[in-house]
Every structure is written in structure tokens, then in C-alpha cells.
Amino acid sequence: MANSNRRLTKPKMAIAVIVLAAAGYAGYSYFSAAAPAADAGAGRTGRGGGANRPQPVSVAELKTADVPIWVSAVGTAVPRSLVTVHTRVDGELLSVHFREGQMVTQGQLLAEIDPRPYQVQLTQANGQLARDAAQLKNAEIDFERYRELWAKDSIAKQQVDTQEALVRQYRGTVEADQGQVDSAKLQLTYAHITAPISGRVGLRPVDAGNQVHASDATGIAVIAQLQPMTVVFAVPESYLPAINQRVAGGAEVAVEAWDREQKTRLASGRLLTTDNLIDTATGTIKMKAEFANKDSTLFPNQFVNTRLLLGVRKAALVVPGAAVLQGSRGAYVYVVDGESAVTSVPVTPGPVDGGVVAVEGKLQPGNRVVTDGADKLRDGAKVEVIAANAPTTTPASSDKTPGARGKRRPEEAPAAAAN
């Protein structure tokens, strides 16, 4: 039995060896044929055997331009005047002559208080004045008569003096009565409530038919002056000397207000004044800017981003913001030479306006810098220019801010038009 098993096992082993040899030959042939194709593919993609193929990039040509220097800050829109209209007399609120949210003008009738009690007071005051005026007239006639009699030595001097004092007394009484009449007229005038300023009326706190009093805390209406509108914001104290220098020189300091997303310019105005104290807790100083706000784009207590024009850098070398990269040694750009090779050049970013950044470094106008495709570049690498984008000019007429291009772009203020 043992010999029989050995005779059966040897043929099976021979067959297994033949199958394994055939499989190994087939695998070798397959991978030998696939290797050239893989090398060719690597050459097309710039990897493997084709790693020296130029990297496609977009470039922009450096130019010179005047770049405004903006100081960015966060501000709040504040009405030029905010008035709570109170009644100055007590009584029933007969009628209300304004709608909530209505624009009113100075002197416009807003509400009426029941005037009848004050008309009665005026009538009484006029009656008292008329009575005392008649007594004064009679005393003056007697005084003239006594003077004539005294001149004829018909009466004593003491009687004349007494009558003269009585005339003066009646004159004082008439003046007091006239004051009562004027007071009653004034109270009657207060029954008609008018707008002290022009502006927008808020929500109505009280309706007609209610009793109102001069001591009420809520008042009849609240009016906010929208034109002009002011914006209060704070800037670092380091900017204060430059701002004061411009103000002292008579220059108008331009200020712009932008929306929360810093995409739309809401209004353009001017610096109105600065605070008289620096906040020691934050190292900032408050400033107030004024805006005409003719289209009412600024609303009371609205959050806005502000930009204050500190100055203009003349003939600055500008590059697109996407060209400025950040590395371990600071900011730099990739410059493309005449042989389509790139070199990193350190730069110092300056003012930002729109999509361009003013830079300082070993650069010249006309140099080409990489704006897209710099992820895999290194000094000396060959590139293939696939698009040439001229740097955006300083947006003197642009109200839009280009989107940020990643972390390589330096921090910048919101884009805006430099007026």
C-alpha cells in the first residue's frame, strides 16, 4: 500500500509544478508589457519618468499704481439727533397725526391734547386782566386829578403820594395778570404737539383716547434723524497722529461705510470729529464720521464696517493678492524669468486695495509673478504659462471686493472705491 501511494503522488506533484511555472510566466509577460505604458502615463502627468515636465501656472505682470491707505474698523450707525417727544401738559390724547415709520418734518403736527381746560384758563386770565386794567385806569385818572388840586394847594401832598402808590400797585397787578394770560396761551399751544426735528418716527407707544402726562417716561413718539447719519467707530491710537496731522492741515478725511459681509459700499462720508480720550483698556480712540445718507441706506444702530482714508501711496508696485504667499521666512512671490523658471523673492506687503497689494522687495515693473498653480513650485522649477492675468487696477470705480484666495493672501481691508 505504501508503494502504491508513492506512485500516485509523484504525477500530481509534477502537474502542480507545471501549473505554477505557467502562471509565473504569464504574470511576468503581463507586467513587462504594462511597465512602458505606466512610464508613458507618468510622463504625461509630470510624475515618475515625466517629473521634469513644466508646471502649468497663471501669471500676472507687475505694475505701478497709486494705492490708498485705508484704516479698517467696526462701527455703529448713530442718528444725528434722537428725540423722544413728550407732552408738556396733562390731558386726554384726542388724536394722533402720524403713522408708525413715517418721515416727518420739523414743525409738523404729531398729536393733539384736549385743549378745553386750557381754553377755560385763558378765559379766566383774560377776565382778571380786564378787571385789573380798569382799576388801573381809574387810579391813573384820580392821580392826575389830585396833582391838579395839589398844584392849587387844595389838598395835602400826602394824598397825592398815596394815589401815586395805588397806581403803581395796580400796574403790578396788571403785569401779573398779563403773565397769567401768556401762561394760559402757552399751555393751550402745548396741547398741539409738533415735531421738534425732521426724521423717522418709530413705533407709537400710546394711542388716542389715553390720558397722557408730562411725567410719562415713554412719551408720544420717538424721532430719529436719518439725514445726515453718523457712524461711531474706534481705531488704534497709533493712527491718531497721522489723522490729526491731516485734520490740522485742513484736509477732509474720507470715510466709507460697508455692509457686514464687506461686499457692498453703503455710503461715503467724512470724518466729523474724534473723542477727547483714548480708551486705555483697548488702546483705541473713538471717532465719528458723518454721511449724507440721502438714500437712507444707513439705519440707526446698524452694524457697519468702516474704512478711513489715511493717505495714498504714490506709484507703488502692486501685485494681485493671490500672488503673495506666506512661508516660514515671511511673505514672498514666485517670479518667472525669461527661461520660464521661477525664483522666490521675499516681499513686504503694504496697503491693500481691492484685489491688489502694494509690495516692497527686489522686484521691477514688468516682472511676471505666479498667481495660480504655485502649490508644487520650488526655486528653479520650470513652468508653463497657461494664462496671464494683469493685476487689478486700484478700484477707483469698483464697489465690489474680490473673494479671498486662501491663506496665502495677506490680511486685507474690505475692497472699496477710493473717492
VOTI-265521 format. One record per residue (C-alpha): residue number from 1; x, y, z. Coordinates in steps of 0.5 Angstrom, whole numbers, plus 500, padded with zeros to 3 digits. Example, Ala and Ser with C-alpha at 12.3 -4.5 7.8 and 13.67 -1.06 7.14 Angstrom:
(node 1,(525,491,516))
(node 2,(527,498,514))
This chain:
(node 1,(500,500,500))
(node 2,(506,505,502))
(node 3,(509,504,495))
(node 4,(502,505,491))
(node 5,(501,512,495))
(node 6,(508,514,493))
(node 7,(507,512,485))
(node 8,(500,516,486))
(node 9,(504,522,489))
(node 10,(509,524,484))
(node 11,(505,525,478))
(node 12,(501,530,482))
(node 13,(507,534,484))
(node 14,(509,534,477))
(node 15,(503,537,475))
(node 16,(503,542,480))
(node 17,(510,544,478))
(node 18,(508,545,471))
(node 19,(502,550,473))
(node 20,(506,554,478))
(node 21,(511,555,472))
(node 22,(506,557,467))
(node 23,(503,562,472))
(node 24,(509,565,473))
(node 25,(511,566,466))
(node 26,(504,569,465))
(node 27,(505,574,470))
(node 28,(512,576,468))
(node 29,(509,578,461))
(node 30,(504,582,463))
(node 31,(508,586,468))
(node 32,(513,587,463))
(node 33,(508,590,458))
(node 34,(505,594,463))
(node 35,(511,598,465))
(node 36,(512,602,459))
(node 37,(505,604,459))
(node 38,(506,607,466))
(node 39,(512,610,464))
(node 40,(509,614,459))
(node 41,(503,616,463))
(node 42,(508,619,468))
(node 43,(511,623,463))
(node 44,(504,626,461))
(node 45,(502,628,468))
(node 46,(509,630,470))
(node 47,(511,625,475))
(node 48,(515,619,475))
(node 49,(519,619,469))
(node 50,(516,625,467))
(node 51,(517,629,473))
(node 52,(521,635,469))
(node 53,(515,637,465))
(node 54,(514,644,467))
(node 55,(509,646,472))
(node 56,(503,650,469))
(node 57,(501,657,472))
(node 58,(498,663,471))
(node 59,(502,669,472))
(node 60,(501,677,472))
(node 61,(505,683,471))
(node 62,(508,688,476))
(node 63,(505,695,475))
(node 64,(506,701,479))
(node 65,(499,705,481))
(node 66,(497,710,487))
(node 67,(495,705,493))
(node 68,(490,709,498))
(node 69,(492,707,505))
(node 70,(486,705,509))
(node 71,(485,704,516))
(node 72,(479,699,518))
(node 73,(475,699,524))
(node 74,(468,696,526))
(node 75,(463,702,527))
(node 76,(455,703,529))
(node 77,(451,708,526))
(node 78,(448,713,530))
(node 79,(443,718,529))
(node 80,(445,725,529))
(node 81,(439,727,533))
(node 82,(435,722,537))
(node 83,(429,726,541))
(node 84,(423,723,545))
(node 85,(417,727,544))
(node 86,(414,728,551))
(node 87,(407,732,552))
(node 88,(408,738,556))
(node 89,(401,739,559))
(node 90,(397,733,562))
(node 91,(390,731,559))
(node 92,(387,727,554))
(node 93,(390,725,548))
(node 94,(385,727,543))
(node 95,(388,725,536))
(node 96,(395,722,533))
(node 97,(397,725,526))
(node 98,(403,721,524))
(node 99,(404,714,522))
(node 100,(409,709,525))
(node 101,(415,709,521))
(node 102,(413,716,517))
(node 103,(418,721,516))
(node 104,(416,728,519))
(node 105,(419,735,518))
(node 106,(420,740,524))
(node 107,(414,743,526))
(node 108,(409,738,523))
(node 109,(403,737,528))
(node 110,(404,730,531))
(node 111,(398,730,536))
(node 112,(393,734,540))
(node 113,(391,734,547))
(node 114,(384,736,550))
(node 115,(385,744,549))
(node 116,(379,746,553))
(node 117,(381,746,560))
(node 118,(387,751,558))
(node 119,(382,755,554))
(node 120,(378,756,560))
(node 121,(384,758,564))
(node 122,(386,763,558))
(node 123,(379,766,559))
(node 124,(379,767,567))
(node 125,(386,770,566))
(node 126,(383,775,561))
(node 127,(378,777,565))
(node 128,(382,778,571))
(node 129,(387,782,567))
(node 130,(381,787,564))
(node 131,(378,788,571))
(node 132,(385,790,574))
(node 133,(387,794,568))
(node 134,(380,798,569))
(node 135,(382,799,576))
(node 136,(389,802,574))
(node 137,(386,807,569))
(node 138,(381,809,574))
(node 139,(387,810,579))
(node 140,(391,814,574))
(node 141,(385,819,573))
(node 142,(385,820,580))
(node 143,(392,821,581))
(node 144,(392,827,575))
(node 145,(386,830,579))
(node 146,(390,830,585))
(node 147,(396,833,582))
(node 148,(392,839,580))
(node 149,(389,840,586))
(node 150,(395,840,590))
(node 151,(398,845,585))
(node 152,(393,849,587))
(node 153,(394,848,594))
(node 154,(387,845,595))
(node 155,(389,838,598))
(node 156,(395,836,602))
(node 157,(402,833,599))
(node 158,(401,826,603))
(node 159,(394,825,599))
(node 160,(398,826,592))
(node 161,(403,821,594))
(node 162,(398,816,597))
(node 163,(395,816,590))
(node 164,(401,815,586))
(node 165,(403,809,590))
(node 166,(396,806,589))
(node 167,(397,807,581))
(node 168,(404,803,582))
(node 169,(400,798,585))
(node 170,(395,797,580))
(node 171,(400,797,575))
(node 172,(404,791,578))
(node 173,(397,787,579))
(node 174,(396,788,571))
(node 175,(403,786,569))
(node 176,(402,779,574))
(node 177,(395,778,570))
(node 178,(398,779,563))
(node 179,(403,774,565))
(node 180,(397,769,567))
(node 181,(394,770,560))
(node 182,(401,769,557))
(node 183,(402,762,561))
(node 184,(395,760,559))
(node 185,(396,762,552))
(node 186,(403,758,552))
(node 187,(399,752,556))
(node 188,(394,752,550))
(node 189,(400,752,545))
(node 190,(403,746,548))
(node 191,(396,742,547))
(node 192,(398,742,540))
(node 193,(405,737,540))
(node 194,(409,738,534))
(node 195,(416,735,531))
(node 196,(422,738,534))
(node 197,(426,736,529))
(node 198,(426,732,522))
(node 199,(427,725,522))
(node 200,(423,718,522))
(node 201,(418,716,527))
(node 202,(419,710,531))
(node 203,(413,705,534))
(node 204,(407,709,537))
(node 205,(408,708,545))
(node 206,(401,711,546))
(node 207,(394,711,542))
(node 208,(389,717,542))
(node 209,(384,716,548))
(node 210,(389,715,553))
(node 211,(391,720,559))
(node 212,(398,723,558))
(node 213,(402,727,563))
(node 214,(408,731,562))
(node 215,(412,726,567))
(node 216,(411,720,563))
(node 217,(417,716,561))
(node 218,(415,713,554))
(node 219,(413,720,551))
(node 220,(408,721,545))
(node 221,(413,719,540))
(node 222,(421,718,538))
(node 223,(424,721,532))
(node 224,(431,719,529))
(node 225,(434,724,525))
(node 226,(437,720,519))
(node 227,(440,725,514))
(node 228,(445,726,516))
(node 229,(447,720,519))
(node 230,(453,719,524))
(node 231,(458,713,525))
(node 232,(462,712,531))
(node 233,(468,707,531))
(node 234,(475,706,534))
(node 235,(482,706,531))
(node 236,(488,704,534))
(node 237,(491,710,538))
(node 238,(498,709,533))
(node 239,(494,712,528))
(node 240,(492,718,532))
(node 241,(498,723,530))
(node 242,(497,722,522))
(node 243,(490,723,523))
(node 244,(491,729,527))
(node 245,(496,732,522))
(node 246,(491,731,516))
(node 247,(486,735,520))
(node 248,(490,740,522))
(node 249,(492,741,515))
(node 250,(485,743,513))
(node 251,(484,736,509))
(node 252,(478,733,509))
(node 253,(479,726,512))
(node 254,(474,721,507))
(node 255,(471,715,511))
(node 256,(467,710,508))
(node 257,(461,705,511))
(node 258,(461,698,508))
(node 259,(456,692,510))
(node 260,(457,687,515))
(node 261,(460,682,509))
(node 262,(464,688,507))
(node 263,(462,687,500))
(node 264,(457,693,499))
(node 265,(459,700,500))
(node 266,(453,703,504))
(node 267,(456,711,504))
(node 268,(461,715,503))
(node 269,(462,721,508))
(node 270,(468,725,512))
(node 271,(471,725,519))
(node 272,(467,729,523))
(node 273,(471,729,530))
(node 274,(475,725,535))
(node 275,(474,723,542))
(node 276,(478,727,547))
(node 277,(480,721,551))
(node 278,(484,714,549))
(node 279,(481,708,552))
(node 280,(487,705,556))
(node 281,(483,698,556))
(node 282,(483,697,549))
(node 283,(489,702,546))
(node 284,(484,705,542))
(node 285,(480,712,541))
(node 286,(473,713,538))
(node 287,(472,717,532))
(node 288,(465,720,529))
(node 289,(464,720,521))
(node 290,(458,724,518))
(node 291,(454,721,512))
(node 292,(449,725,508))
(node 293,(445,718,508))
(node 294,(440,721,502))
(node 295,(438,714,500))
(node 296,(437,712,508))
(node 297,(442,706,507))
(node 298,(445,707,514))
(node 299,(440,706,520))
(node 300,(440,707,527))
(node 301,(444,702,531))
(node 302,(446,699,525))
(node 303,(453,695,525))
(node 304,(458,697,519))
(node 305,(465,696,517))
(node 306,(468,703,516))
(node 307,(475,705,512))
(node 308,(478,711,514))
(node 309,(483,714,508))
(node 310,(489,716,512))
(node 311,(493,717,505))
(node 312,(495,715,499))
(node 313,(502,711,497))
(node 314,(504,714,490))
(node 315,(507,710,485))
(node 316,(507,704,489))
(node 317,(509,697,486))
(node 318,(503,693,486))
(node 319,(501,685,485))
(node 320,(495,681,486))
(node 321,(493,679,493))
(node 322,(494,672,490))
(node 323,(501,672,488))
(node 324,(503,674,496))
(node 325,(505,667,499))
(node 326,(507,666,506))
(node 327,(513,662,509))
(node 328,(517,660,515))
(node 329,(521,666,513))
(node 330,(515,671,511))
(node 331,(512,673,505))
(node 332,(515,672,498))
(node 333,(513,672,491))
(node 334,(515,667,485))
(node 335,(518,671,480))
(node 336,(518,668,473))
(node 337,(525,669,469))
(node 338,(526,669,461))
(node 339,(527,662,461))
(node 340,(521,660,464))
(node 341,(524,658,471))
(node 342,(521,661,478))
(node 343,(525,664,484))
(node 344,(522,666,490))
(node 345,(523,673,492))
(node 346,(522,676,499))
(node 347,(517,682,500))
(node 348,(514,686,505))
(node 349,(506,687,504))
(node 350,(504,694,504))
(node 351,(497,697,504))
(node 352,(491,693,500))
(node 353,(486,696,496))
(node 354,(481,691,492))
(node 355,(485,685,489))
(node 356,(492,688,489))
(node 357,(497,689,495))
(node 358,(503,694,495))
(node 359,(509,691,496))
(node 360,(517,692,497))
(node 361,(522,688,495))
(node 362,(527,686,490))
(node 363,(522,687,484))
(node 364,(521,691,478))
(node 365,(515,694,474))
(node 366,(514,688,468))
(node 367,(516,682,472))
(node 368,(512,677,472))
(node 369,(509,673,478))
(node 370,(506,667,479))
(node 371,(498,668,481))
(node 372,(496,661,481))
(node 373,(499,654,481))
(node 374,(505,655,486))
(node 375,(503,650,491))
(node 376,(508,645,488))
(node 377,(514,650,486))
(node 378,(521,651,488))
(node 379,(526,655,486))
(node 380,(529,654,479))
(node 381,(523,650,477))
(node 382,(521,650,470))
(node 383,(514,653,469))
(node 384,(509,653,463))
(node 385,(505,660,463))
(node 386,(497,658,461))
(node 387,(494,665,463))
(node 388,(497,672,464))
(node 389,(492,676,469))
(node 390,(494,683,469))
(node 391,(493,686,476))
(node 392,(487,689,478))
(node 393,(488,697,478))
(node 394,(486,700,484))
(node 395,(479,700,484))
(node 396,(477,707,484))
(node 397,(470,706,481))
(node 398,(469,699,484))
(node 399,(464,697,489))
(node 400,(466,690,490))
(node 401,(471,686,494))
(node 402,(474,680,490))
(node 403,(474,674,494))
(node 404,(480,672,498))
(node 405,(485,667,495))
(node 406,(486,662,501))
(node 407,(491,663,507))
(node 408,(497,665,502))
(node 409,(493,672,501))
(node 410,(495,677,507))
(node 411,(490,680,511))
(node 412,(487,686,508))
(node 413,(481,691,509))
(node 414,(475,691,505))
(node 415,(475,693,498))
(node 416,(472,699,496))
(node 417,(473,705,492))
(node 418,(477,711,494))
(node 419,(474,717,493))
